[in-house]
Amino acid sequence: MNVLVTGSNGMLGRDLCPLLDDRGCETIEAARCDFDITDFSAAEKFIEKNMPEILIHCAAYTNVDRAEEDEMCMKVNAYATENIAKICSKNNITMVYISTDYVFDGTKNSPYLPSDSTNPLNKYGLSKLKGEEAVKKYCEKYYIARTSWLYGHHGNNFVETMISLKDKQELKVVNDQTGCPTWTADLSGAIADLIEENAEYGIYHLCGSGKATWFEFAKEIFRLCGIEKEITPCTTAEFKRPAKRPAYSVMDNQSRCRDWKAALKDYIELRA
Ligand SMILES: NC(=O)c1ccc[n+]([C@@H]2O[C@H](COP(=O)([O-])OP(=O)(O)OC[C@H]3O[C@@H](n4cnc5c(N)ncnc54)[C@H](OP(=O)(O)O)[C@@H]3O)[C@@H](O)[C@H]2O)c1
């Protein structure tokens, strides 16, 4: 099966492409140097030249705080996703769109289901939701895979940030936002499973099982690294950021990914 992956040079893309190869797919990598996803004709030319059966759209504007001020976020996540969706639809290509827990406002107190109402609190979440809407509007054959709190060996992420701050004197970590940490390797496997199973088209939540606050996540990182580190829990109000974030964005993954702590253990062992 031919699968084209946009954002192949990103944190998820760099785990996903080799995993698809291992699962027997013929993977076509598309990085920014191959085409800019905001350029409709360049995207159309590249995709139609390669004519994949499936396109996994990982490319995105992912800086949540900068997105509050930067119009490029909407251009990349909403309008460019619409471009890709139109091209997939025209060529009968199944589209897989990677979305986010930040489409939710976090006011629920039990895990979010794919059918729950969305109400993003920040520009990044809104732009990704508009991307979802474009996929649903233009594609008949689509998977929307919402994920959250990603970390992986090929990008900046919370795990690496915490480890890099191990010598900081007082490390304060937010303890009133709860979500699902997810390793990009596990997410890649869950995406490949959806495709292999020929799962019903629609929205899926692909994130680590269980839940944690950023503070609990940080404690587990240091414990698994064998680093003795005192960290101080703090509130979102104390740790001011440009973009609002949901207080609770735990998603029900219908057992499509394993427990987040087991995944983190493997990630830490591999990076040693
Ligand atoms: N990271 C998270 O915690 C998280 C959480 C939930 C959902 N997600 C979603 O998961 C997906 C993968 O995230 P990630 O963490 O792997 O992101 P990432 O590391 O930031 O990778 C995104 C990739 O998109 C590429 N890209 C951006 N704008 C482009 C453009 N105009 N044309 C072509 N390529 C462009 C980037 O290229 P350059 O490298 O050249 O900039 C980058 O390689 C995204 O859809 C994201 O929204 C992420």
Ligand as a Chemical Component Dictionary entry (heavy atoms), coordinates in Angstrom:
data_LIG
# 
_chem_comp.id                   LIG 
_chem_comp.type                 NON-POLYMER 
_chem_comp.pdbx_formal_charge   0 
_chem_comp.three_letter_code    LIG 
# 
loop_
_chem_comp_atom.comp_id 
_chem_comp_atom.atom_id 
_chem_comp_atom.alt_atom_id 
_chem_comp_atom.type_symbol 
_chem_comp_atom.charge 
_chem_comp_atom.model_Cartn_x 
_chem_comp_atom.model_Cartn_y 
_chem_comp_atom.model_Cartn_z 
_chem_comp_atom.pdbx_ordinal 
LIG N1  N1  N 0  3.158  17.969 19.716 1  
LIG C1  C1  C 0  2.039  17.760 20.411 2  
LIG O1  O1  O 0  2.046  17.724 21.660 3  
LIG C2  C2  C 0  0.738  17.507 19.687 4  
LIG C3  C3  C 0  -0.421 17.318 20.450 5  
LIG C4  C4  C 0  -1.624 17.074 19.762 6  
LIG C5  C5  C 0  -1.656 17.023 18.387 7  
LIG N2  N2  N 1  -0.511 17.212 17.679 8  
LIG C6  C6  C 0  -0.569 17.148 16.209 9  
LIG O2  O2  O 0  0.250  16.073 15.806 10 
LIG C7  C7  C 0  0.817  16.343 14.521 11 
LIG C8  C8  C 0  2.317  16.100 14.543 12 
LIG O3  O3  O 0  2.883  16.979 15.523 13 
LIG P1  P1  P 0  4.464  17.062 15.766 14 
LIG O4  O4  O 0  4.638  17.294 17.227 15 
LIG O5  O5  O -1 5.139  15.945 15.056 16 
LIG O6  O6  O 0  4.777  18.450 15.026 17 
LIG P2  P2  P 0  6.180  19.029 14.510 18 
LIG O7  O7  O 0  7.312  18.281 15.085 19 
LIG O8  O8  O 0  6.080  20.513 14.740 20 
LIG O9  O9  O 0  6.126  18.710 12.963 21 
LIG C9  C9  C 0  5.273  19.404 12.096 22 
LIG C10 C10 C 0  5.903  19.365 10.722 23 
LIG O10 O10 O 0  5.062  20.128 9.841  24 
LIG C11 C11 C 0  5.923  20.798 8.931  25 
LIG N3  N3  N 0  5.285  21.984 8.388  26 
LIG C12 C12 C 0  4.846  23.076 9.053  27 
LIG N4  N4  N 0  4.372  23.986 8.185  28 
LIG C13 C13 C 0  4.523  23.466 6.932  29 
LIG C14 C14 C 0  4.235  23.936 5.631  30 
LIG N5  N5  N 0  3.680  25.133 5.427  31 
LIG N6  N6  N 0  4.504  23.126 4.586  32 
LIG C15 C15 C 0  5.078  21.900 4.782  33 
LIG N7  N7  N 0  5.381  21.402 5.988  34 
LIG C16 C16 C 0  5.102  22.187 7.070  35 
LIG C17 C17 C 0  7.127  21.188 9.766  36 
LIG O11 O11 O 0  8.206  21.421 8.900  37 
LIG P3  P3  P 0  9.539  22.164 9.401  38 
LIG O12 O12 O 0  10.222 21.128 10.259 39 
LIG O13 O13 O 0  10.275 22.468 8.153  40 
LIG O14 O14 O 0  9.086  23.359 10.152 41 
LIG C18 C18 C 0  7.305  19.985 10.663 42 
LIG O15 O15 O 0  8.226  19.044 10.122 43 
LIG C19 C19 C 0  0.389  17.759 14.168 44 
LIG O16 O16 O 0  -0.730 17.717 13.317 45 
LIG C20 C20 C 0  -0.024 18.373 15.502 46 
LIG O17 O17 O 0  -0.994 19.387 15.357 47 
LIG C21 C21 C 0  0.689  17.460 18.297 48 
# 
loop_
_chem_comp_bond.comp_id 
_chem_comp_bond.atom_id_1 
_chem_comp_bond.atom_id_2 
_chem_comp_bond.value_order 
_chem_comp_bond.pdbx_ordinal 
LIG N1  C1  SING 1  
LIG C1  O1  DOUB 2  
LIG C1  C2  SING 3  
LIG C2  C3  SING 4  
LIG C2  C21 DOUB 5  
LIG C3  C4  DOUB 6  
LIG C4  C5  SING 7  
LIG C5  N2  DOUB 8  
LIG N2  C6  SING 9  
LIG N2  C21 SING 10 
LIG C6  O2  SING 11 
LIG C6  C20 SING 12 
LIG O2  C7  SING 13 
LIG C7  C8  SING 14 
LIG C7  C19 SING 15 
LIG C8  O3  SING 16 
LIG O3  P1  SING 17 
LIG P1  O4  DOUB 18 
LIG P1  O5  SING 19 
LIG P1  O6  SING 20 
LIG O6  P2  SING 21 
LIG P2  O7  DOUB 22 
LIG P2  O8  SING 23 
LIG P2  O9  SING 24 
LIG O9  C9  SING 25 
LIG C9  C10 SING 26 
LIG C10 O10 SING 27 
LIG C10 C18 SING 28 
LIG O10 C11 SING 29 
LIG C11 N3  SING 30 
LIG C11 C17 SING 31 
LIG N3  C12 SING 32 
LIG N3  C16 SING 33 
LIG C12 N4  DOUB 34 
LIG N4  C13 SING 35 
LIG C13 C14 SING 36 
LIG C13 C16 DOUB 37 
LIG C14 N5  SING 38 
LIG C14 N6  DOUB 39 
LIG N6  C15 SING 40 
LIG C15 N7  DOUB 41 
LIG N7  C16 SING 42 
LIG C17 O11 SING 43 
LIG C17 C18 SING 44 
LIG O11 P3  SING 45 
LIG P3  O12 DOUB 46 
LIG P3  O13 SING 47 
LIG P3  O14 SING 48 
LIG C18 O15 SING 49 
LIG C19 O16 SING 50 
LIG C19 C20 SING 51 
LIG C20 O17 SING 52 
# 
